[in-house]
């Protein structure tokens, strides 16, 4: 029986900087950037919070195209709402 696991290089070759899923161009590092911005949401600084939410909103289509919203739930309600909206917008 063949192995059906997926390695990172199966999704994005080492020499590529982006991949397109469901018509959305997704840059490598998108998931890590989103996680780092979600970590910033834990801070009490309103300016940092607003900037992090804006970046999560910009990254959301890529996260949804990758299927993140189908497998993970954000602990931050604002971030989760952004992903849910992006999923509705992309009909995914």
Residue, then its C-alpha position, 0 to 999 in steps of 0.5 A: x500500500x503506497x504512503x499517502x502522507x504529504x511532505x512540505x516539499x510535496x506542497x511547495x518545492x524548495x525552489x518556489x516562493x508561492x503556490x496557488x490553491x483555489x485561485x489564491x496565490x499563497x506565499x511560503x511563510x503565510x501560516x507562520x506569519x499568521x501564527x505570529x500575528x495571532x500571538x501579537x493579539x495577546x498583547x494589550x497594545x491597541x496599535x499592535x492589536x489593530x496591525x496584527x488583525x489587519x495582517x491576519x485579514x490580508x493573510x486570511x484568503x491564503x489560509x482559507x485556500x490552504x484549508x486551515x479554517x477546516x482543521x484549526x479554530x483560532x482561540x482569538x474570536x476576532x481572528x476566527x471571525x476573519x477566517x470565517x468571513x474569508x471562507x464565506x467570501x471564497x465559498x470554501 
